[in-house]
């Protein structure tokens, strides 16, 4: 019990540190925060007799957000190239999944292609933006990092399985195992006000997947999209966390094509006590 006063005294400092961390995460996820805010806001205010649809408004908001992110240098052009790739691959997946009946976009819209409103590609791009901005703002280093060719092969297999499991056996259990085998020793090192911290990469992937599941529920509760067989009041099934967990690795591998300096090769098949160095140009103050 002698530690109780110390714990109580530390609570304001710990709470302040937690709030700073959450604030910086929201800043890194600015694109996603704006899009989710737009989804909620338009659902609350939109009227059916307005001259254009809510889906079209979301497309316009997404485009203007992307332009503003570049204009105010909140994203670099190198990051934008990766985010554009996210937009394309995400839109292709949306076309396929909607045609396969996995989910649907029930509202009307002019800026729709193959029954998919084109703001959806920006939702995938927002995930890429969050990862890219986090690497830059928090000076993220991944160490020890497995062979990059293996990581890319796994990412391609995960992306392909999202399509192939409609026709072939679903291999996601093998893919879950592959992520653990490849990254069980990889740590995500990041900067805070108290120095460098590290988390296991699979744990980071799981936490991000949980946050994306919450975002999915925002989308379905507002009726922006709906899964097959899902009632309006029903939460998104928890198995979607597994899908987002796998998709995180696709996203991460795509971002690392640009941020290769964040990958520190090492003895990923055995324990390593080496401390990950901060990358060149890292900003330790970003975690303050």
C-alpha positions, 0 to 999 in steps of 0.5 A: 500500500505504500505505493498508493500515494505515488500512483495517485500523484502520477495519475494526472501526469499519466492522463496527460501523457495518454491525452497527448498520445491520443491527440497525436494519433488523431493528428496522424489520422487527420484524413480519416478523422475528416472523412468519418466526421463528414460521414456522420455530419452529412447523415445528420443534416442531409435533405432528400430535396437538396440539389445533389446527393450525400454520396456526391458530397462525400466525394467532393469533401474527400477530394478537397481534403486531399488537395488541402493535405497537399497544399498545406504540406500535411502530406508529401508528394511521395506519400501521395503516390502511395495513397493514390495506389491505395485509392486504386486498389481499394476501389477495385476491391470495392467493385468486386465485393459489391458485385459479389454481394458482400456489402452495398451502398444503398443511397443514390449518387451521380458519382458512382461507378459499378454501384460504388460511390467513388469516395470509398477509394478515399477511405482506403487512402485514409488508412494509407495516409495514417500509416505514412504520416505516423512513420514520419511524425513519430520517427517509426522504425521497424526492427528486426525487419524480415526480408522485404521480398517475403513481406511483399509476397505475403501482402500480395497473397492477402490481397489476392485472397480477398478476391479468391476466397469467393471461388477457392478455399479461404486461406486466411488462417494460413495468412494469419499464421504467416503474419505471426511467423514473419513479424513475431520478433519485429518491433515498431519503435516510435518516439515519445517525450520520454524517448523511444518506445516499442510495440510488437508489430502484430499487436499494433496491427490488431489495435489498428484493426479494432479502430477500423472496426469501430469506423466500420460501425460508424459507416453502417450505423449511418447507413452509408454502407451495409453488409449482406444480411445486416440489420440497421441496428446490428453492429458489424460482425467481429470477424471483420477485425480479422479482415482488417488485421490482414488488410493492415499488412497490405497497407503497411507493405505498400507504404514501406515501398516509399519508407524503406528507410524505416525497415532495419533488417535483422535476425528476425528468426531469433532474438535480437537485443539490438536497439533500433536507431532513429531514422534520419530526419526523425522528429522525436519531438512529435510525441510530446 
